[in-house]
Amino acid sequence: MKLLYLSCHEVHAYDELLLLHELGVDSFVLGEKPGRLRPRLDFLLNDRPDFISTEECQKAEGMFSKSHIIDASLAARFDATLVLSRNDWLIDFWETLRRKKVIFRLNGQSDEGTEIRLKPFAFRGVSMVGYSPHENRKMAGLPIDATIRLYKDPEEWRGWSGTEPSVMTSCQAIQRGDECCNPSAYRETLRGIPHALYGGDNEIFIEHALKSGLGMTDRSGFLDYVALKKKYQDHRVYFYVGTQPASYTLNFIEAWMTGIPVVSLGPRFNTHEVCELLKSGVDGFYSDDINELRSVIKKLLEEPAAGRTIGVSGRKRATELFGKAVVKEQWRQFLRLSL
């Protein structure tokens, strides 16, 4: 089958496009396709001259990004369209897309109005694919056809050694504020503890942290795919700060599956489903008490063996929930029943 994939998140799209390709789906991407944060995917229909010429492809991508238009003749070439997270796209492009099957893929970015905006489309035949039972509960009035978690490949995300006695966090634009990424709790928890913050748009935060003597050991910021995996392997502890409104994030899955011991802010800090997934003291830790978090992190830095026990249990649980084989089978069943 041929799928028109409307992407607003390069990393999510990279993982999903790989998996769909393995299931025999040929995808054409409009929006954020892999190539910057993740490796380029040369199997996409975007690069298949037998499907679309270079000129047509550039025109379609330009119309989508610059003019917010999808050409109806292009949409007609596909068996289905998958809309990633952006309910405004579903609304804006409905008249163009509605003649074929439409799938709406939630990915944790739903706000209070998402359920209201999506509900009419659920009754027009759009298949709603959730990403978290926790998010589903928040939108109890929206019919969810399948819940398929985000995934990671345990053969890629593995090999924790903890050779670097430092804490790491991966978070995009942590300075967005305490209502989103908890930068104040981050500072307070890691004050005086060796740590590194990775992710884009953190330059100002890192600069202020260095000036205040926060104890930052690495100011790399944005990391490419290979370097990011190496950081998860090398650092001794992963500190999770969440991001509003997501129930869990890709960096949480990556860390947990790699086997680095994960310490998370507790539910008071809007870390949502993560505190339901972690069994504190067994396969990770979480707490609302900053002093307790500091104590746990210091112990893990000083006792790598304790971290290894936690990390092994965490990796096992992460693979059960977010492993590629599990999620691939969920997509296989969904596609078989829905298309």
PAZAPA-4460 file (N, C-alpha, C; in steps of 0.05 Angstrom, whole numbers, plus 32768, in hexadecimal, padded with zeros to 4 digits):
% residues 339
    n_x    n_y    n_z   ca_x   ca_y   ca_z    c_x    c_y    c_z   seq   type   mol
   8011   7FE8   8000   8000   8000   8000   8011   8019   8000     1      M     A
   8006   802F   7FF7   8013   8049   7FF6   8006   805C   800A     2      K     A
   8017   8068   801A   800D   8079   8030   8018   8095   802D     3      L     A
   8007   80A9   8030   800F   80C5   8032   8012   80CB   804F     4      L     A
   802A   80D2   8058   8031   80D5   8074   8036   80F3   8079     5      Y     A
   8024   8100   8089   8027   811C   8090   8035   811E   80AB     6      L     A
   804E   8128   80AA   805F   8126   80C2   8064   8141   80CE     7      S     A
   8061   8143   80E9   8069   815B   80F8   807F   8155   810C     8      C     A
   808C   813D   810A   80A0   8135   811E   80B3   8122   8111     9      H     A
   80CB   812C   810B   80DE   811C   80FB   80E6   8102   8109    10      E     A
   80EB   8102   8123   80F5   80EA   8130   80DF   80D5   8131    11      V     A
   80C6   80DD   8138   80B0   80CB   8138   80AB   80C0   811C    12      H     A
   80AC   80D1   8108   80A8   80C8   80ED   80BE   80B4   80E4    13      A     A
   80D7   80B9   80EC   80EC   80A6   80E5   80E6   808A   80EE    14      Y     A
   80E0   8088   8108   80DA   806D   8113   80C2   8060   8105    15      D     A
   80AD   8070   8102   8094   8064   80F7   8097   805D   80DA    16      E     A
   80A5   806D   80CB   80A9   8068   80AE   80B9   804F   80AA    17      L     A
   80CE   804B   80BB   80DE   8033   80B9   80CD   801A   80BE    18      L     A
   80BC   801B   80D2   80AC   8004   80DA   8097   7FFF   80C4    19      L     A
   8089   8014   80BA   8075   8010   80A5   8082   8005   808C    20      L     A
   809A   800E   8086   80A8   8003   806E   80AC   7FE5   8071    21      H     A
   80B4   7FDC   8089   80B8   7FBF   808D   809E   7FB0   808B    22      E     A
   8087   7FBE   808F   806D   7FB1   808C   8062   7FB3   806F    23      L     A
   8073   7FBD   805D   806B   7FBE   8041   805C   7FD7   8039    24      G     A
   805E   7FEC   8049   8050   8005   8043   8064   8018   8035    25      V     A
   805D   8023   801E   806D   8037   8010   8062   8053   8018    26      D     A
   8074   8064   8023   806B   807D   802E   8077   8095   801F    27      S     A
   8067   80AA   801C   806F   80C4   8012   806B   80D8   8028    28      F     A
   807F   80E7   802F   807E   80F9   8047   807C   8116   803F    29      V     A
   8068   8123   804A   8066   8140   8049   806A   814A   8066    30      L     A
   807A   815F   8069   8080   8169   8084   809C   8162   808C    31      G     A
   80A0   815B   80A5   80BA   8156   80B1   80C3   8139   80AB    32      E     A
   80D2   8135   8095   80DC   811B   808F   80F9   8118   809A    33      K     A
   8102   80FF   809E   811D   80FA   80A9   8133   8106   8097    34      P     A
   8149   810D   80A4   8160   8119   8095   8170   812C   80A6    35      G     A
   8164   8136   80BB   8173   8149   80CD   8179   813D   80E8    36      R     A
   8163   8136   80F7   8167   812A   8111   816B   810C   810F    37      L     A
   8162   8100   80F9   8165   80E4   80F5   816F   80DE   80D9    38      R     A
   817A   80C7   80D4   8185   80C1   80B9   816F   80C3   80A3    39      P     A
   8177   80CA   808B   8166   80CB   8074   815C   80AF   806D    40      R     A
   8143   80AC   8065   8138   8093   805D   8135   8092   803E    41      L     A
   8146   8083   8031   8146   8084   8014   8130   8072   8007    42      D     A
   8121   8064   8017   810B   8054   800C   80F1   8064   8009    43      F     A
   80F0   807C   8012   80D7   808C   8010   80CF   8091   7FF3    44      L     A
   80B5   8093   7FEF   80AB   8098   7FD4   80B4   80B4   7FCA    45      L     A
   80BC   80C5   7FDD   80C6   80E0   7FD6   80DE   80DE   7FC3    46      N     A
   80ED   80C8   7FC5   8105   80C5   7FB5   8102   80AF   7FA0    47      D     A
   80EA   80A8   7F99   80E5   8094   7F85   80DB   80A0   7F6B    48      R     A
   80EC   80A4   7F57   80E4   80B1   7F3E   80CF   80A2   7F2F    49      P     A
   80CC   8087   7F34   80B6   8078   7F27   809B   807F   7F33    50      D     A
   809B   808B   7F4A   8082   8093   7F57   807C   80B1   7F53    51      F     A
   8091   80C2   7F57   808D   80DF   7F55   80A8   80EB   7F4C    52      I     A
   80A7   80FD   7F39   80BF   810A   7F2F   80CA   811D   7F44    53      S     A
   80E4   8123   7F42   80F1   8136   7F54   80E2   8150   7F55    54      T     A
   80DA   815A   7F3E   80CC   8174   7F3C   80B1   8172   7F4A    55      E     A
   80A2   815D   7F46   8088   8159   7F53   808B   8157   7F71    56      E     A
   80A0   8149   7F79   80A4   8146   7F96   80AA   8160   7FA3    57      C     A
   80BC   8170   7F97   80C4   818A   7FA2   80AB   819C   7FA3    58      Q     A
   809B   819B   7F8E   8083   81AC   7F8D   8070   81A4   7FA3    59      K     A
   806B   818A   7FA7   8059   8181   7FBC   8063   8189   7FD8    60      A     A
   807D   8185   7FDD   8088   818C   7FF7   8087   81AA   7FFB    61      E     A
   808C   81BA   7FE7   808B   81D7   7FE9   806F   81E1   7FEE    62      G     A
   805B   81D5   7FE0   803F   81DD   7FE4   8036   81D7   8000    63      M     A
   8040   81C1   800B   8038   81B9   8026   8044   81CB   803B    64      F     A
   805E   81D0   8039   806D   81DF   804D   8068   81FD   804B    65      S     A
   8066   8207   8033   8064   8224   802F   8048   822F   802C    66      K     A
   8037   821F   801E   801C   8229   8018   8006   8219   8027    67      S     A
   800E   8205   8035   7FFB   81F5   8045   7FE5   81E9   8032    68      H     A
   7FEF   81DC   801D   7FDD   81D1   8009   7FE6   81B4   8002    69      I     A
   7FD3   81A2   7FFF   7FD9   8187   7FF4   7FC9   8185   7FDA    70      I     A
   7FD7   8180   7FC5   7FCB   817D   7FAB   7FB9   8164   7FAA    71      D     A
   7FA0   8167   7FA2   7F8D   8151   7FA2   7F96   813A   7F90    72      A     A
   7FA3   8140   7F79   7FAC   812B   7F67   7FC2   811B   7F74    73      S     A
   7FD3   8127   7F85   7FE8   8119   7F94   7FDB   8106   7FA9    74      L     A
   7FC8   8111   7FB8   7FBB   8101   7FCD   7FAD   80E9   7FC1    75      A     A
   7FA3   80EB   7FA9   7F94   80D5   7F9C   7FA6   80BE   7F96    76      A     A
   7FC0   80C1   7F96   7FD3   80AB   7F8F   7FD6   8097   7FA6    77      R     A
   7FCC   809E   7FBE   7FD1   808E   7FD6   7FB8   807E   7FDE    78      F     A
   7FBE   8068   7FEC   7FA8   8058   7FF7   7F9D   8063   8011    79      D     A
   7FAE   8072   801F   7FA6   807D   8039   7FB9   8094   8040    80      A     A
   7FB0   80A5   8053   7FC1   80BB   805E   7FC3   80B7   807C    81      T     A
   7FDB   80BB   8087   7FDF   80BB   80A4   7FE6   80D8   80AB    82      L     A
   7FD7   80E3   80BE   7FDC   80FE   80C8   7FE8   80FC   80E4    83      V     A
   8000   8105   80E7   800E   8103   8100   8009   811B   8112    84      L     A
   7FF7   8117   8126   7FF3   8129   813C   7FE5   8143   8137    85      S     A
   7FE8   814F   811F   7FDE   816A   811A   7FC0   8169   8112    86      R     A
   7FAF   816E   8126   7F92   816D   811F   7F8A   8184   810D    87      N     A
   7F9A   819A   810C   7F93   81AF   80F9   7F97   81A6   80DC    88      D     A
   7FAB   8194   80D8   7FAF   8189   80BD   7F97   8178   80B5    89      W     A
   7F8D   8169   80C7   7F75   8158   80C1   7F5E   816A   80B9    90      L     A
   7F5A   8180   80C7   7F44   8192   80C1   7F49   81A0   80A6    91      I     A
   7F61   81AB   80A3   7F67   81BB   808B   7F67   81AA   8071    92      D     A
   7F70   8191   8073   7F74   8181   805B   7F5E   816D   8056    93      F     A
   7F49   816E   8067   7F35   8159   8067   7F28   8156   804B    94      W     A
   7F21   816B   803E   7F13   8169   8024   7F25   815C   800F    95      E     A
   7F3F   815F   8012   7F52   8153   7FFF   7F57   8135   8006    96      T     A
   7F57   812F   801F   7F5F   8114   8028   7F48   8100   802B    97      L     A
   7F30   810A   802E   7F1A   80FA   8038   7F11   80E3   8025    98      R     A
   7F19   80E4   800C   7F11   80D0   7FF9   7F20   80B6   7FFC    99      R     A
   7F35   80B6   800C   7F44   809E   8013   7F44   809A   8031   100      K     A
   7F4E   8083   803A   7F50   807E   8056   7F63   8092   8064   101      K     A
   7F5A   809C   807B   7F6B   80AF   808B   7F6F   80A4   80A6   102      V     A
   7F88   80A5   80AF   7F91   809C   80CA   7F9B   80B4   80D9   103      I     A
   7F92   80B8   80F1   7F9D   80CE   8102   7FAE   80C1   8117   104      F     A
   7FC7   80C9   8119   7FDA   80BD   812B   7FE0   80D1   8142   105      R     A
   7FD6   80CB   815A   7FDD   80DB   8171   7FF9   80D5   817B   106      L     A
   8007   80E9   8185   8022   80E4   818F   8028   80F3   81A9   107      N     A
   8014   80F9   81B9   8018   8105   81D3   8016   8123   81D4   108      G     A
   8010   8130   81BE   8010   814E   81BE   7FF3   8159   81BF   109      Q     A
   7FE1   8148   81C8   7FC5   8151   81C9   7FC0   8165   81DE   110      S     A
   7FB2   817B   81D7   7FAA   818F   81EA   7F8D   818B   81F2   111      D     A
   7F82   819E   8201   7F67   819A   820B   7F52   819A   81F4   112      E     A
   7F58   81A7   81DE   7F45   81A8   81C8   7F47   8191   81B4   113      G     A
   7F5B   8180   81B8   7F60   816A   81A4   7F47   8159   81A1   114      T     A
   7F3D   8150   81B7   7F26   813D   81B6   7F0E   814A   81A7   115      E     A
   7F09   8164   81AC   7EF3   8172   81A0   7EF7   8174   8182   116      I     A
   7F10   817A   817A   7F15   817E   815D   7F16   8164   814E   117      R     A
   7F1E   814E   815B   7F21   8135   814D   7F07   8125   814C   118      L     A
   7EF6   8128   815F   7EDE   8117   8162   7ECD   8116   8149   119      K     A
   7EC7   812C   813B   7EB7   812A   8123   7EC3   8119   810E   120      P     A
   7EDE   8118   810C   7EEB   8109   80F7   7EEB   80EB   80FE   121      F     A
   7EEA   80E4   8118   7EE8   80C8   811F   7ECE   80BC   8115   122      A     A
   7EBA   80CC   8113   7EA0   80C3   8109   7E9D   80C6   80EB   123      F     A
   7EB2   80D0   80DE   7EB3   80D1   80C1   7EC6   80BC   80B5   124      R     A
   7ECE   80A9   80C6   7EDD   8093   80BD   7EFB   8095   80C1   125      G     A
   7F05   80AA   80CE   7F22   80AC   80D3   7F29   8099   80EA   126      V     A
   7F3E   8089   80E6   7F47   8077   80FA   7F5A   8086   810D   127      S     A
   7F54   8085   8127   7F63   8092   813B   7F77   807F   8149   128      M     A
   7F91   8084   8147   7FA5   8073   8152   7FB2   8082   816A   129      V     A
   7FAC   8078   8182   7FB8   8084   819A   7FD4   807B   819F   130      G     A
   7FE2   8089   81B0   7FFE   8082   81B6   8002   807B   81D3   131      Y     A
   7FED   807D   81E4   7FF0   8079   8200   7FD4   8074   820D   132      S     A
   7FD1   805F   821D   7FB8   805C   822C   7FB3   8075   823E   133      P     A
   7FC8   8081   8248   7FC5   8098   8259   7FB9   80AF   824A   134      H     A
   7FC2   80B4   8232   7FB6   80CA   8221   7F9A   80C3   8219   135      E     A
   7F95   80A9   8213   7F7A   80A1   820C   7F66   80A8   8222   136      N     A
   7F6E   80A4   823B   7F5C   80A9   8252   7F56   80C7   8253   137      R     A
   7F68   80D8   824C   7F64   80F5   824C   7F4F   80FD   8237   138      K     A
   7F4D   80ED   8222   7F3A   80F3   820C   7F25   80DC   820A   139      M     A
   7F18   80D8   8220   7F06   80C1   8222   7EEF   80C1   820E   140      A     A
   7EE8   80D9   8203   7ED2   80DB   81F0   7EDB   80D6   81D4   141      G     A
   7EF4   80D2   81CE   7EFE   80CE   81B3   7F01   80B0   81AE   142      L     A
   7EF4   80A5   819A   7EF7   8088   8194   7F13   8083   8189   143      P     A
   7F22   8072   8197   7F3D   806A   818F   7F3C   804E   8183   144      I     A
   7F44   804C   816A   7F42   8032   815C   7F59   801F   8164   145      D     A
   7F70   802A   816B   7F86   8019   8173   7F99   802B   8183   146      A     A
   7FA6   801F   8197   7FBB   802D   81A6   7FD6   8020   81A0   147      T     A
   7FE7   802F   8192   8001   8024   818A   8016   8037   8194   148      I     A
   8026   802E   81A6   803B   803F   81B3   8051   8046   819F   149      R     A
   805F   805B   81A5   8078   8061   8196   808B   804A   819D   150      L     A
   80A0   8046   818D   80B1   802F   8191   80CE   8037   818D   151      Y     A
   80DF   8024   8196   80FC   8025   8190   8105   8008   818C   152      K     A
   811A   8005   817D   8125   7FEB   8177   813A   7FE4   818C   153      D     A
   8135   7FCF   819C   8148   7FC8   81B2   8163   7FBF   81A7   154      P     A
   8165   7FB8   818E   817F   7FB2   8182   8190   7FCB   817D   155      E     A
   8182   7FE2   817B   8190   7FFB   8177   8196   8009   8192   156      E     A
   8182   8009   81A3   8183   8018   81BC   818A   8004   81D2   157      W     A
   81A5   8001   81D7   81AF   7FED   81E9   81CC   7FF5   81F1   158      R     A
   81D8   7FE5   8202   81F5   7FE7   8207   81FD   7FFB   821C   159      G     A
   81EC   8000   8231   81F3   8013   8246   820C   8009   8254   160      W     A
   821F   801B   8258   8237   8015   8268   823A   8026   8280   161      S     A
   8230   803F   827F   8232   8051   8296   824E   805A   829D   162      G     A
   825F   805B   8289   827B   8061   828E   8280   807E   8296   163      T     A
   826D   8090   828F   826F   80AC   8295   825F   80B2   82AE   164      E     A
   826B   80B9   82C5   825C   80BE   82DE   824D   80D9   82DD   165      P     A
   8239   80DA   82CC   822A   80F2   82C7   820E   80EB   82C1   166      S     A
   81FC   80FF   82C5   81DF   80FC   82BF   81DA   8109   82A4   167      V     A
   81C8   80FD   8294   81C0   810A   827B   81A2   810D   8279   168      M     A
   819A   8122   826B   817E   8127   8264   817D   812E   8246   169      T     A
   8169   8124   8238   8165   812C   821C   8149   813A   821B   170      S     A
   8149   8153   8214   8130   8163   8215   8132   817A   8201   171      C     A
   811E   817D   81F1   811D   8192   81DD   8113   81AC   81EA   172      Q     A
   8122   81C1   81E9   8119   81DC   81F3   810F   81DA   8210   173      A     A
   8120   81D2   8222   8118   81CF   823E   810F   81EA   824A   174      I     A
   8119   8200   823F   8112   821A   824A   80F5   8223   8245   175      Q     A
   80E6   8211   8237   80CA   8218   8232   80BA   821E   824C   176      R     A
   80C4   8213   8263   80B8   821B   827C   80AF   8203   828D   177      G     A
   80A9   8209   82A6   80A2   81F4   82B9   8087   81E7   82B2   178      D     A
   8076   81F5   82A4   805D   81E8   829C   8061   81D3   8286   179      E     A
   8079   81D3   827B   807E   81C0   8265   8095   81AC   826B   180      C     A
   80AC   81B7   8271   80C4   81A5   8273   80D2   81A6   828E   181      C     A
   80C7   81B5   82A1   80D1   81B5   82BD   80EF   81BD   82BF   182      N     A
   80F7   81D4   82B3   8113   81DC   82B6   811B   81E3   82D2   183      P     A
   8108   81ED   82E2   8110   81F4   82FE   8116   81DB   830E   184      S     A
   8105   81C6   830B   810B   81AD   8319   8124   81A0   830F   185      A     A
   812A   81A3   82F5   8143   8199   82E9   815B   81A6   82F7   186      Y     A
   815A   81C1   82F9   8170   81CF   8305   8174   81C7   8323   187      R     A
   815E   81C6   8331   815F   81C0   834E   8168   81A4   8353   188      E     A
   815F   8190   8343   8167   8175   8347   8184   8170   8341   189      T     A
   818E   817C   832B   81A9   8176   8322   81BE   818B   832B   190      L     A
   81B6   819D   833D   81C9   81B1   8347   81E1   81A3   8354   191      R     A
   81F9   81A9   834A   8211   819E   8355   8217   8181   834D   192      G     A
   8206   8176   833C   820A   815A   8332   8213   815B   8315   193      I     A
   8228   814C   830E   8231   814D   82F2   821B   8143   82DF   194      P     A
   8215   8153   82CA   81FF   814C   82B9   8203   8159   829D   195      H     A
   81F3   814F   828A   81F4   815A   826F   81D7   815B   8264   196      A     A
   81D1   8170   8256   81B7   8174   8249   81BA   8173   822B   197      L     A
   81AB   8162   821E   81AC   8160   8201   8191   8167   81F5   198      Y     A
   8191   816F   81DC   8179   8177   81CE   817B   8192   81C1   199      G     A
   816B   8198   81AD   816C   81B1   81A0   815F   81C8   81B0   200      G     A
   8166   81E0   81A9   815A   81F8   81B5   815E   81FA   81D3   201      D     A
   8175   81F0   81DC   817C   81F2   81F9   8193   8205   81FE   202      N     A
   819C   8213   81E9   81B5   8223   81EB   81B4   8237   8201   203      E     A
   819E   8246   8204   819D   825B   8218   819C   824F   8234   204      I     A
   818D   8239   8237   818C   822C   8251   81A8   8221   8259   205      F     A
   81B6   8215   8247   81D0   820A   824C   81E4   8221   8254   206      I     A
   81E2   8237   8245   81F4   824E   824B   81EF   8258   8267   207      E     A
   81D6   825B   826F   81D0   8264   828A   81D9   8250   829F   208      H     A
   81D5   8236   8299   81DD   8221   82AC   81FC   8222   82B0   209      A     A
   820B   8226   829B   8228   8227   829E   8231   823F   82AF   210      L     A
   8223   8256   82AA   822A   826E   82B9   8223   826B   82D7   211      K     A
   820E   825C   82DD   8206   8259   82F9   8214   8242   8307   212      S     A
   8226   8234   82F9   8235   821F   8306   8225   8207   830C   213      G     A
   8212   8200   82FA   81FF   81EA   82FF   820C   81CF   82FF   214      L     A
   8224   81CC   82F4   8232   81B3   82F3   822F   81A4   82D9   215      G     A
   822A   81B3   82C3   8226   81A6   82A9   8241   819D   829D   216      M     A
   8242   8184   8295   825A   8178   828B   825D   8178   826D   217      T     A
   8247   817D   825F   8247   817B   8242   8233   818F   8237   218      D     A
   823C   81A0   8224   822A   81B4   8218   8225   81AE   81FB   219      R     A
   8225   8195   81F3   8221   818D   81D7   8206   8196   81CC   220      S     A
   81F2   8196   81DC   81D7   819D   81D3   81CC   8189   81C0   221      G     A
   81C8   8191   81A7   81BD   817E   8193   81D1   8169   818C   222      F     A
   81C8   8150   818B   81D9   8139   8184   81CD   812A   816C   223      L     A
   81DE   8120   815B   81D4   8110   8145   81CC   80F4   8150   224      D     A
   81C1   80E4   813E   81B6   80CA   8146   81CB   80B8   8153   225      Y     A
   81E2   80B5   8147   81F7   80A4   8152   8201   80AE   816D   226      V     A
   8206   80C8   816F   8211   80D4   8187   81FD   80D2   819E   227      A     A
   81E3   80D5   8198   81CF   80D3   81AD   81CF   80B7   81BA   228      L     A
   81D0   80A3   81A9   81D0   8087   81B3   81E8   8083   81C5   229      K     A
   81FF   808E   81BD   8217   808B   81CD   8215   8098   81E9   230      K     A
   8208   80AF   81EA   8204   80BD   8203   81F3   80AD   8216   231      K     A
   81DD   80A1   820C   81CD   808F   821D   81DE   8078   8228   232      Y     A
   81F0   806E   8218   8200   8058   8221   8215   8060   8236   233      Q     A
   8220   8078   8234   8236   8080   8244   822F   808C   825F   234      D     A
   821A   809D   825F   8213   80AA   8278   8208   8096   828D   235      H     A
   820B   809D   82A6   8204   8089   82BB   81E7   808B   82C4   236      R     A
   81DA   80A2   82C0   81BE   80A5   82C8   81AF   80B6   82B3   237      V     A
   8196   80B0   82AE   8185   80C0   829E   8170   80CE   82AF   238      Y     A
   816E   80E9   82AD   815A   80F8   82BC   8144   8101   82AA   239      F     A
   812C   80F8   82AF   8115   80FE   829E   8104   8115   82A9   240      Y     A
   8100   812A   8299   80F1   8142   82A2   80D6   8144   8296   241      V     A
   80CF   8132   8283   80B4   8134   8277   80B2   814A   8262   242      G     A
   809B   814B   8255   8095   8162   8244   8077   8163   8240   243      T     A
   806B   8179   8247   804E   817C   8247   8044   817E   822A   244      Q     A
   802F   8170   8221   801E   815F   8231   8023   8141   822D   245      P     A
   803B   813A   8222   803F   811E   821A   803F   810B   8232   246      A     A
   8032   80F4   822E   8031   80DF   8243   804C   80D2   8247   247      S     A
   805B   80CF   8232   8077   80C6   8233   8085   80D1   821A   248      Y     A
   809F   80D0   8219   80AD   80DC   8202   80C0   80C8   81F6   249      T     A
   80C9   80CE   81DE   80DC   80BC   81D0   80F6   80BA   81E0   250      L     A
   80FF   80D0   81EC   8119   80CE   81FA   8116   80BD   8213   251      N     A
   80FE   80BC   821F   80FA   80A9   8235   80FD   808C   822C   252      F     A
   80F0   8086   8215   80F2   806A   820A   810F   8064   8204   253      I     A
   811D   8076   81F7   8139   8071   81EF   814A   806B   8207   254      E     A
   8148   807B   821C   8158   8078   8234   8151   805D   8242   255      A     A
   8137   8059   8246   812E   8041   8254   8137   8028   8246   256      W     A
   8135   8028   822B   813C   8010   821C   815A   800C   821A   257      M     A
   816A   8021   821B   8187   801F   821A   8191   8011   8233   258      T     A
   8183   8014   8249   818C   8007   8262   8198   801A   8276   259      G     A
   8199   8034   8270   81A2   8048   8283   818D   804B   8298   260      I     A
   8194   804B   82B2   817F   804E   82C7   8171   8069   82C4   261      P     A
   8157   8069   82C4   8146   8080   82C0   813B   808A   82DA   262      V     A
   8140   80A4   82E0   8135   80B1   82F7   8123   80C8   82ED   263      V     A
   810A   80C8   82F6   80F7   80DB   82EB   80EB   80ED   8301   264      S     A
   80E5   8105   82F9   80D3   8116   830A   80B9   8108   830D   265      L     A
   80AC   810C   8324   8093   80FE   832A   807A   810A   831D   266      G     A
   8063   80FF   8324   804A   8108   8317   8043   8125   831C   267      P     A
   804C   8130   8332   8047   814D   8338   8052   815F   8322   268      R     A
   8066   8155   8314   8073   8164   82FF   8068   815E   82E3   269      F     A
   8051   8152   82E1   8044   814C   82C8   8056   813A   82B6   270      N     A
   8060   8125   82C2   806F   8111   82B2   805C   80FA   82A9   271      T     A
   8043   80FD   82B0   802D   80ED   82A5   8032   80CF   82A7   272      H     A
   8030   80C1   8291   8030   80A3   8291   804B   8097   829A   273      E     A
   8060   80A6   8298   807A   809C   82A0   807A   8091   82BC   274      V     A
   806C   809F   82CE   806B   8096   82EA   8058   807E   82ED   275      C     A
   8048   8078   82D9   8038   805F   82D9   8049   8048   82CE   276      E     A
   805B   804E   82BB   806B   803A   82AE   8082   8031   82C0   277      L     A
   808F   8043   82CD   80A6   803D   82DE   809D   8030   82F8   278      L     A
   80AA   801A   82FF   80A6   800E   831A   80BD   8018   832B   279      K     A
   80B8   802D   833A   80CE   803B   8347   80DE   8029   835A   280      S     A
   80F8   802A   8356   810A   8019   8365   8110   7FFE   8358   281      G     A
   8101   7FF8   8343   8104   7FDE   8335   8110   7FE2   8319   282      V     A
   8102   7FF1   8309   810B   7FF5   82ED   810F   8013   82E7   283      D     A
   8111   8023   82FC   8115   8040   82FA   810D   804D   8314   284      G     A
   810D   8067   8315   8105   8076   832D   80F5   808E   8325   285      F     A
   80E3   8096   8336   80D6   80B0   8333   80CE   80BA   834F   286      Y     A
   80CC   80D4   8351   80C4   80E0   836B   80BC   80FD   8366   287      S     A
   80AB   8107   8378   80A4   8123   8378   80B6   8133   838B   288      D     A
   80C7   8124   8399   80D9   8130   83AD   80F5   8135   83A1   289      D     A
   80FC   814E   839D   8116   8154   8390   812D   8149   83A0   290      I     A
   812C   814B   83BA   8142   8140   83CA   8145   8122   83C7   291      N     A
   812F   8114   83C5   8130   80F7   83C0   813C   80F1   83A5   292      E     A
   8134   8100   8391   813F   80FD   8376   815E   8101   8377   293      L     A
   8167   8115   8384   8183   811B   8386   8192   8104   8393   294      R     A
   8186   80F9   83A8   8192   80E3   83B7   8195   80CA   83A5   295      S     A
   817F   80C4   8397   8180   80AD   8385   8194   80B0   836F   296      V     A
   8195   80C8   8363   81A8   80CD   834D   81C5   80CB   8357   297      I     A
   81CB   80D6   836E   81E6   80D5   8379   81EE   80B8   837E   298      K     A
   81DB   80A8   8389   81E1   808C   838E   81E7   807D   8374   299      K     A
   81D8   8082   835F   81DC   8074   8346   81F6   807D   8339   300      L     A
   81FE   8096   833D   8218   809F   8333   822F   8091   8342   301      L     A
   822B   808D   835B   8241   8081   836C   8241   8063   836A   302      E     A
   822A   8056   8363   8228   8039   8363   821E   802F   8348   303      E     A
   8230   802C   8334   8227   8023   831A   8219   8008   831A   304      P     A
   8221   7FF7   832D   8215   7FDC   832E   81F7   7FDE   8334   305      A     A
   81EF   7FF0   8345   81D3   7FF4   834B   81C4   7FFE   8333   306      A     A
   81D1   8010   8324   81C5   801A   830C   81C1   8005   82F7   307      G     A
   81D4   7FF2   82F5   81D2   7FDD   82E1   81BA   7FCB   82E7   308      R     A
   81B5   7FC5   8300   819D   7FB4   8307   8184   7FC2   82FF   309      T     A
   8182   7FDC   8305   816A   7FEC   82FD   8168   7FED   82DF   310      I     A
   817F   7FF2   82D1   817F   7FF5   82B4   8177   7FDC   82A6   311      G     A
   817F   7FC4   82AF   8178   7FAB   82A3   815A   7FA7   82A4   312      V     A
   814E   7FAC   82BC   8131   7FAA   82BF   8122   7FBE   82AE   313      S     A
   812D   7FD6   82AD   8120   7FEB   829C   8120   7FE4   827F   314      G     A
   8137   7FDA   8275   8139   7FD3   8259   8125   7FBC   8252   315      R     A
   8123   7FA9   8264   8110   7F93   8260   80F3   7F9D   825E   316      K     A
   80EC   7FAF   8270   80D0   7FBA   8270   80CC   7FCC   8258   317      R     A
   80E0   7FDC   8251   80DD   7FED   8239   80D9   7FDD   8220   318      A     A
   80E7   7FC7   821E   80E4   7FB6   8206   80C9   7FA9   8205   319      T     A
   80BE   7FA2   821C   80A3   7F96   821C   808E   7FAA   8213   320      E     A
   8092   7FC3   821A   807D   7FD8   8214   8082   7FE5   81FA   321      L     A
   809B   7FEC   81F4   80A2   7FFD   81DD   80B4   7FF0   81C8   322      F     A
   80B9   7FD6   81CB   80CB   7FC8   81B9   80C0   7FC7   819C   323      G     A
   80D1   7FC7   8189   80CA   7FC8   816D   80B8   7FB1   8165   324      K     A
   80BE   7F99   816E   80AE   7F81   8166   8091   7F84   8170   325      A     A
   808E   7F8E   8188   8073   7F91   8194   8063   7FA5   8184   326      V     A
   806E   7FBC   817F   8060   7FD2   8171   805C   7FCB   8153   327      V     A
   806F   7FBD   8148   806C   7FB5   812B   8054   7FA3   8128   328      K     A
   8050   7F91   813A   8039   7F7F   8138   801F   7F8E   813D   329      E     A
   801F   7FA2   814E   8007   7FB3   8152   8000   7FC2   8138   330      Q     A
   8014   7FCD   812A   800F   7FDA   8111   8005   7FC7   80FC   331      W     A
   8011   7FAF   80FB   8008   7F9A   80E8   7FEA   7F94   80EB   332      R     A
   7FE2   7F90   8104   7FC6   7F8A   8109   7FB4   7FA2   8102   333      Q     A
   7FBD   7FB9   8109   7FAC   7FD1   8103   7FA9   7FD5   80E5   334      F     A
   7FBF   7FD3   80D6   7FBD   7FD6   80B9   7FAC   7FC0   80AC   335      L     A
   7FAE   7FA8   80B6   7F9F   7F92   80AB   7F80   7F96   80AF   336      R     A
   7F79   7FA1   80C6   7F5D   7FA5   80CC   7F51   7FBF   80C1   337      L     A
   7F63   7FD3   80BD   7F59   7FEE   80B6   7F5A   7FF5   8099   338      S     A
   7F6B   7FE7   8089   7F70   7FF0   806E   7F69   7FD9   805A   339      L     A
***
